[in-house]
Amino acid sequence: MDYCLREIEGKQAHDPLFIEKMNSKSSSSPRCVCVPGPVIVGAGPSGLAAAACLKEKGIPSVILERSNCIASLWQLKTYDRLRLHLPKQFCELPLMGFPTHFPTYPTKQQFIDYLESYAERFDVRPRFNETVKQAEFDGTLGFWRVKGVNKAEMVTEYVCRWLIVATGENAEAVVPEIEGMGEFGGPIKHTSLYKSGQEFRGKRVLVVGCGNSGMEVCLDLCNHNASPSLAVRDTVHVLPRRMLGKSTFGLSMWLLKWLPMRIVDRFLLIVSWLMLGDTARFGLDRPRLGPLQLKNLSGKTPVLDMGTLSKIKSGDIKVRPGIKRLKRHTVEFVDGRAENFDGIILATGYRSNVPRWLKEGNMFSEEDGFPRRPFPNGWKGENGLYAVGFTKRGLLGASMDAKRIAEDIALCWKIDAKQSTCAFAR
């Protein structure tokens, strides 16, 4: 076995037939690790939740993370003023709540501190700087083969019975192709690279995209004395952050226990109109479907207003239509108007990267990298494949998935342990 340094972990690797099959299959791999429990790809909140739920049931796991830290999206690719958009009780992970002294909407750093404490409490230790290049089920062997590459370009193949995909909905930044991008001359950056409006003080900035991030970046630019405009191509639901003294999200969840979704949507829109006015007057047309129906069908999240709308009403933030093309420090819009800008920020969202590395055609769609079966049935596939954090329902959905996955794997784990005990007794 000169070609393969083997780390034997767990009862499965003690099977002579298993080792013989591994020897015959791994001659091209410089290093092979046999994992007794699941391999989890991704050390964001979803991956941490899955690992913690498994550990509570006595099941070890290996987490592979391409970055050098947990929750890399939060730590490395978010702006400074970010807070949780939902109250903390809807964002906590299984088995451990937020500290009581945290505010209702924790800051970015508070959320990161919470995740780091969570990982420490459950002794979750990801293998950092390990990028998964390919994962494929070996039908002959009956196990998953997961190939990871570290910064030194050393390839390690992890062999496991269960594979948990936790790379999430926001794995890769979406950067649209806009005609004339090479001619613009000023900075064009995705929100994943934006930290603060300080760098744009006194400058004219166009923010492309009217989701929660786009709206909040515009507000941040305003607060740093920049002159932002918001390019709005699609319709959008803008809701108050709070209604009737309660969080809009919490009130919606409570009403859904008693009323049909369409009635709750109607209620939300009436209260929003009374509190915010007709947003269409300011260039923010609402979709035909209600906010909850739209979220349920497409995953498109309504904007919870943090104060941006008042800046739009006052004219401090200008609303513009979609972009036709760019020229030298100039943006031509689809309505024929042209304006000068010093920089452009793309609040154009993220996408899943699962089709790039997972060689599997049944559970995940090749088009968008999401499970084909809608929530709540998209967490489990075939041959020990699972997904956590792809519900389009935030951390609440990820926590539900993590619990289900741990319970499902625990059933198999107990059966295996019982069979091993019986075999040993014989």
Secondary structure by P-SEA (a helix, b strand, c coil): cccccccccccccccaaaaaaaaaccccccbbbbbcbbbbccccaaaaaaaaaaaaacbbbbbbbccccccccccccccccccccccccccccccccccccccccccaaaaaaaaaaaaaaaccccccccccccccccccccbbbbbbbccccbbbbbbbcbbbbccccccbbbbbbcccccccccccccccccccccccccbbbbbccccaaaaaaaaaaaaabbbbbbbbcbbbbbbbcccccccaaaaaaaaaacccaaaaaaaaaaaaaaacccccccccccccccaaaaaaccccccccccaaaaaaaaccbbbbccccccccccccccccccccccbbbbccbbbbccccccccccccccccccccccccccccccccccccccccccaaaaaaaaaaaaaaaaaaaaaaaaaaaaaaac
